[in-house]
């Protein structure tokens, strides 16, 4: 069983029904550690040693956040700047995160069609998240296609929010139990497009042979 660390970064969680639902669900899953960064570090005084140790103790790292101005919220950026140090996460001897899986679970305010060359935001969401993909590559982690909820505000009051939380649960349990088909997942632009590829129980034994 793989150990999953979720770093949740939402400056105003009380205003995000979907992210609150995602966190509440994840917090009930065995093998999953949920850390609310804004609750833990309200003054941005990050304990670098504690955060690095937490990374070492887990196999899968998840950034869960709302997209702010085409990037992460400020505290999550500060966390990256301080915790992913040269000599720890990257550089000549910085191989402590090598081989770990890295997933972005993000919510976006605009509709999916707005994230395109001819859309309001001009770029696909995968392109806008490419700094995180390159961060994973530099740290020698395996970057999974992002799991994204589009038009998150409109989803908050409808069944689409629950559907997204259910998909998130599938992904987390699939990663934890090594039933996410990594070979098929890596072929997708986004993780749930067109579906979340899970191995059958009979194929479970080969779940960690992909890649």
TIDREN-195889 format. One line per field, with one value per residue (C-alpha): residue number from 1; residue in one letter; x, y, z. Coordinates in steps of 0.25 Angstrom, whole numbers, plus 5000, padded with zeros to 4 digits. Example, Ala and Ser with C-alpha at 12.3 -4.5 7.8 and 13.67 -1.06 7.14 Angstrom:
nr <- [1	2]
rest <- [A	S]
c1 <- [5049	5055]
c2 <- [4982	4996]
c3 <- [5031	5029]
This chain:
nr <- [1	2	3	4	5	6	7	8	9	10	11	12	13	14	15	16	17	18	19	20	21	22	23	24	25	26	27	28	29	30	31	32	33	34	35	36	37	38	39	40	41	42	43	44	45	46	47	48	49	50	51	52	53	54	55	56	57	58	59	60	61	62	63	64	65	66	67	68	69	70	71	72	73	74	75	76	77	78	79	80	81	82	83	84	85	86	87	88	89	90	91	92	93	94	95	96	97	98	99	100	101	102	103	104	105	106	107	108	109	110	111	112	113	114	115	116	117	118	119	120	121	122	123	124	125	126	127	128	129	130	131	132	133	134	135	136	137	138	139	140	141	142	143	144	145	146	147	148	149	150	151	152	153	154	155	156	157	158	159	160	161	162	163	164	165	166	167	168	169	170	171	172	173	174	175	176	177	178	179	180	181	182	183	184	185	186	187	188	189	190	191	192	193	194	195	196	197	198	199	200	201	202	203	204	205	206	207	208	209	210	211]
rest <- [X	X	X	X	X	X	X	X	X	X	X	X	X	X	X	X	X	X	X	X	X	X	X	X	X	X	X	X	X	X	X	X	X	X	X	X	X	X	X	X	X	X	X	X	X	X	X	X	X	X	X	X	X	X	X	X	X	X	X	X	X	X	X	X	X	X	X	X	X	X	X	X	X	X	X	X	X	X	X	X	X	X	X	X	X	X	X	X	X	X	X	X	X	X	X	X	X	X	X	X	X	X	X	X	X	X	X	X	X	X	X	X	X	X	X	X	X	X	X	X	X	X	X	X	X	X	X	X	X	X	X	X	X	X	X	X	X	X	X	X	X	X	X	X	X	X	X	X	X	X	X	X	X	X	X	X	X	X	X	X	X	X	X	X	X	X	X	X	X	X	X	X	X	X	X	X	X	X	X	X	X	X	X	X	X	X	X	X	X	X	X	X	X	X	X	X	X	X	X	X	X	X	X	X	X	X	X	X	X	X	X]
c1 <- [5000	5006	5005	4999	5002	4991	4996	4983	4985	4972	4973	4958	4953	4940	4937	4940	4929	4936	4950	4944	4937	4950	4957	4947	4946	4961	4963	4955	4963	4973	4987	4985	4991	4984	4991	4984	4995	4988	4983	4996	5004	4995	5007	5015	5026	5028	5035	5045	5050	5036	5031	5043	5042	5027	5031	5041	5030	5020	5020	5010	5010	4997	4996	4981	4978	4969	4976	4979	4984	4988	4997	4996	4992	5003	5006	5007	5018	5025	5025	5031	5042	5046	5044	5049	5063	5075	5082	5069	5059	5069	5083	5095	5091	5077	5070	5061	5048	5052	5042	5031	5017	5013	4998	4992	4977	4972	4959	4958	4948	4946	4939	4948	4946	4952	4965	4969	4976	4963	4957	4957	4970	4977	4985	4981	4980	4992	5000	4997	5001	5014	5023	5018	5021	5035	5037	5033	5043	5054	5052	5051	5037	5027	5016	5002	4992	4985	4971	4963	4949	4946	4935	4937	4928	4916	4919	4918	4903	4900	4903	4915	4923	4920	4923	4937	4939	4935	4946	4956	4953	4955	4969	4974	4969	4975	4988	4988	4985	4994	4982	4983	4988	5000	5003	4989	4988	5001	4995	4983	4984	4976	4974	4959	4958	4952	4952	4961	4968	4968	4973	4964	4966	4972	4982	4986	4999	5004	5000	5014	5020	5016	5024]
c2 <- [5000	5014	5025	5038	5052	5063	5077	5085	5100	5108	5122	5123	5108	5113	5119	5106	5096	5086	5087	5085	5073	5068	5070	5063	5051	5050	5051	5038	5030	5020	5022	5037	5049	5062	5075	5088	5098	5110	5105	5100	5112	5125	5134	5126	5122	5108	5097	5093	5081	5076	5077	5070	5059	5058	5057	5045	5038	5037	5031	5040	5055	5062	5077	5081	5095	5106	5112	5127	5135	5123	5118	5113	5121	5129	5119	5107	5115	5119	5104	5100	5111	5107	5092	5087	5091	5089	5077	5071	5071	5074	5077	5067	5060	5064	5051	5050	5050	5042	5032	5038	5040	5055	5059	5072	5073	5087	5094	5105	5116	5116	5106	5095	5102	5115	5108	5107	5115	5121	5122	5133	5128	5125	5113	5098	5096	5086	5097	5107	5096	5093	5100	5089	5078	5083	5084	5069	5066	5074	5066	5053	5050	5044	5054	5049	5057	5067	5064	5077	5082	5093	5104	5100	5111	5106	5092	5096	5095	5083	5068	5071	5074	5061	5054	5061	5057	5042	5043	5048	5037	5027	5033	5033	5019	5015	5021	5016	5001	5002	5000	5012	5008	5017	5014	5018	5030	5036	5036	5045	5060	5061	5049	5048	5050	5041	5033	5029	5016	5006	4992	4980	4972	4961	4971	4977	4969	4976	4990	4995	4990	5001	5013]
c3 <- [5000	4996	5006	5001	5005	5002	5003	5003	5000	5000	5006	5009	5010	5016	5003	4995	4997	4987	4993	5007	5002	4995	5008	5017	5008	5007	5022	5024	5015	5022	5017	5014	5021	5019	5023	5022	5020	5022	5036	5040	5035	5036	5037	5026	5036	5029	5037	5026	5034	5037	5023	5017	5027	5023	5009	5011	5019	5007	4993	4986	4987	4984	4983	4985	4982	4975	4963	4966	4954	4946	4958	4972	4984	4991	5002	4993	4985	4998	5002	4989	4990	5004	5005	4991	4994	4986	4991	4996	4985	4973	4970	4970	4983	4983	4980	4992	4985	4973	4968	4976	4969	4968	4966	4964	4969	4965	4963	4953	4952	4937	4928	4921	4908	4913	4914	4900	4889	4884	4899	4909	4916	4903	4908	4912	4927	4925	4919	4930	4941	4933	4944	4954	4944	4942	4957	4958	4946	4953	4966	4958	4962	4953	4949	4947	4938	4947	4952	4950	4953	4943	4946	4961	4966	4958	4962	4977	4978	4969	4967	4959	4972	4978	4965	4965	4980	4976	4964	4974	4984	4972	4969	4983	4986	4972	4976	4990	4986	4973	4964	4956	4942	4941	4927	4922	4931	4926	4912	4916	4916	4929	4938	4937	4922	4917	4930	4941	4937	4948	4947	4950	4963	4955	4949	4962	4963	4951	4955	4959	4946	4937	4933]
